[in-house]
Every structure is written in C-alpha cells, then in structure tokens.
C-alpha cells in the first residue's frame, strides 16, 4: 500500500481549478447584476435586488424569526447559566431577552397589520385569531421578564430565579405553538402566498357580493 503523490496532487489541482471557475462565475454574475441594477430607478433596483420582499403582501415574515431565535436563546443561555452558576452567561442572556422583546413588539405590530390586510378563508380565521392572542401573550411575557431584570438590583436567585425561569420556559412553549400555527397558515392554507392570496381575494369578493343589500337570491 502506498500513497501516490502525483495522482493526489493532480486531483487537488483539478478540484481547486473547478472551485476557482465557480468563484469567477459567481463574481461575474454579481458584477453583471450590479451593473444592471445601477442603471435602474430606485424602486426597480430594489425589486431586482430583493425580488422576494417585493412580492410580499406584508412585512410580518421579515421580522418573525428574530423574536423566535432571540427569546429562545435567552431561555437556553439563562437556564444554562443558572445551572452552571455562570453569571457572565446570564448577563449575555439578558441582552438576548431585551432584543427579543423589542423584536417581539415589532413582529406583533406587523402581524396585527397583516391580519387586517391579507385575504384568508374562514378555516384560517380561527387559527389566525389564536395565533394573534398567543403572540400578544408572548410579548407581554417577554416585557414582564425584561422589566423584572431591569428593575432588579441583581440577577434573580433561589426561589425568585425558579419563578423567573419558569415564566421564561412558559414563554418558550408559547413560541413553539405560535410558530407552529404560523407555519400551518402558510404551508397548509397558503396565507400570503401570492397565487393562493389572489384566489382567496376573489372568493372573498364573490362572497361579499352575494350578501350585498338588495341582492336577489331567488330565481
């Protein structure tokens, strides 16, 4: 058994050459895009650069992941810091909590606006209502935990810390259920997905037309 240096070197050069070609191709595509975008008006340039955002019917999906990640990390880091008796970890967790609370407020506001603007079926309405109520509860819980941390002269400990972590754990469970409902509305019912939203808007318009005052339902 022996190691063929020449074959291995040849493979490495070949693989490295392919990587260089890919990088050059990506760079060329980027420069071509930048040149095209630079020649467009601002609104068209934004559409060209961010086509996904340009077709969104609302901004809620842009913010929703931030409180999920930040508040979940807060709980995990704070719990780990409490169990390991690491004050530094718990101080870091506090910043995740504060940022998560801010983004929870932004996400809640954008979600309430979205609920009034996106077309949805009757089957989705109940899910959306529950989703809203849970989101409000998450924000209130996060705000309570933030104020608790800010007004305390030191980090919670003993029974106080157990209550604090219990509330944080409860909030984390709410996040799981709320995110699940959001995923259900999008991936099962297609809420805010453009083709589905267009169809839902047409159905809603037809439904409202049927119930207009003076409309004759009899032959």
LINKA-V557568 format. One record per residue. N is the residue number from 1. RES is the residue in three letters. SS is DSSP state (A for helix, B for strand, O for the rest). D_CENTER is the distance of its C-alpha to the mean C-alpha in Angstrom with 2 decimals. Layout:
BEGIN
n->[N N]
res->[RES RES]
ss->[SS SS]
d_center->[D_CENTER D_CENTER]
END
This chain:
BEGIN
n->[1 2 3 4 5 6 7 8 9 10 11 12 13 14 15 16 17 18 19 20 21 22 23 24 25 26 27 28 29 30 31 32 33 34 35 36 37 38 39 40 41 42 43 44 45 46 47 48 49 50 51 52 53 54 55 56 57 58 59 60 61 62 63 64 65 66 67 68 69 70 71 72 73 74 75 76 77 78 79 80 81 82 83 84 85 86 87 88 89 90 91 92 93 94 95 96 97 98 99 100 101 102 103 104 105 106 107 108 109 110 111 112 113 114 115 116 117 118 119 120 121 122 123 124 125 126 127 128 129 130 131 132 133 134 135 136 137 138 139 140 141 142 143 144 145 146 147 148 149 150 151 152 153 154 155 156 157 158 159 160 161 162 163 164 165 166 167 168 169 170 171 172 173 174 175 176 177 178 179 180 181 182 183 184 185 186 187 188 189 190 191 192 193 194 195 196 197 198 199 200 201 202 203 204 205 206 207 208 209 210 211 212 213 214 215 216 217 218 219]
res->[UNK UNK UNK UNK UNK UNK UNK UNK UNK UNK UNK UNK UNK UNK UNK UNK UNK UNK UNK UNK UNK UNK UNK UNK UNK UNK UNK UNK UNK UNK UNK UNK UNK UNK UNK UNK UNK UNK UNK UNK UNK UNK UNK UNK UNK UNK UNK UNK UNK UNK UNK UNK UNK UNK UNK UNK UNK UNK UNK UNK UNK UNK UNK UNK UNK UNK UNK UNK UNK UNK UNK UNK UNK UNK UNK UNK UNK UNK UNK UNK UNK UNK UNK UNK UNK UNK UNK UNK UNK UNK UNK UNK UNK UNK UNK UNK UNK UNK UNK UNK UNK UNK UNK UNK UNK UNK UNK UNK UNK UNK UNK UNK UNK UNK UNK UNK UNK UNK UNK UNK UNK UNK UNK UNK UNK UNK UNK UNK UNK UNK UNK UNK UNK UNK UNK UNK UNK UNK UNK UNK UNK UNK UNK UNK UNK UNK UNK UNK UNK UNK UNK UNK UNK UNK UNK UNK UNK UNK UNK UNK UNK UNK UNK UNK UNK UNK UNK UNK UNK UNK UNK UNK UNK UNK UNK UNK UNK UNK UNK UNK UNK UNK UNK UNK UNK UNK UNK UNK UNK UNK UNK UNK UNK UNK UNK UNK UNK UNK UNK UNK UNK UNK UNK UNK UNK UNK UNK UNK UNK UNK UNK UNK UNK UNK UNK UNK UNK UNK UNK]
ss->[O O O O A A A A A A A A A A A A A A A A A A A A A A A A A A A A A A A A A A O O O A A A A A A A A O A A A A O O O O O A A A A A A A A A A A A A A A A A A A A A A A A A O O A A A A A A A A A A A A A A A A A A A A A A A A A A A A A A A O O O O A A A A A A A A A A A A A A A A A A A A A A A A A A A A A A O O O O O O A A A A A A A A A A A A A A A A A A A A A A A A A A A A A A O O O O O O A A A A A A A A A A A A A A A A A O O O O O O O O O]
d_center->[53.74 52.94 50.17 50.61 49.51 50.17 48.04 45.14 45.41 45.61 42.41 40.58 41.79 40.87 37.31 36.98 38.33 35.73 32.94 34.60 34.87 31.16 30.35 32.90 31.56 27.98 29.50 31.63 28.80 26.84 30.03 30.77 27.36 27.80 31.31 30.31 27.50 29.92 32.30 29.95 29.39 26.30 24.40 25.36 24.48 20.90 20.72 22.34 20.11 16.71 17.60 14.14 13.27 16.85 16.62 13.61 15.14 12.76 10.22 7.81 5.39 5.90 5.14 3.05 2.31 5.71 7.59 6.99 8.44 10.79 12.24 12.73 14.44 16.41 17.87 18.75 20.33 22.11 23.43 24.62 26.19 27.97 29.33 30.43 31.64 29.82 29.46 27.79 24.86 24.57 24.73 21.86 19.87 20.70 18.96 15.68 16.34 17.19 14.26 11.88 13.99 13.87 10.12 10.39 13.08 11.43 8.53 11.51 13.69 11.62 11.15 14.89 15.78 13.98 15.84 19.05 18.67 17.38 20.17 19.97 22.70 24.40 23.04 19.44 20.52 21.18 17.89 16.12 18.51 17.88 14.08 14.86 17.46 15.46 12.74 15.85 17.35 14.51 14.81 18.58 18.70 16.74 19.04 22.02 21.36 20.94 24.16 25.86 25.27 26.24 29.42 30.64 33.25 32.12 29.48 29.85 32.30 34.22 33.62 31.47 29.09 29.11 28.11 25.39 23.90 24.43 22.38 19.59 19.84 19.80 16.55 15.01 16.42 15.02 11.44 12.42 14.04 11.54 8.77 11.84 12.85 9.77 10.35 13.99 13.88 12.40 14.27 17.35 17.95 16.26 14.98 14.28 15.46 18.29 21.35 20.49 19.68 23.02 24.86 23.48 24.53 27.94 28.38 27.47 29.93 32.58 32.12 32.59 35.59 37.22 37.20 38.40 41.48 44.70 43.21 45.81 44.52 48.04 49.97]
END
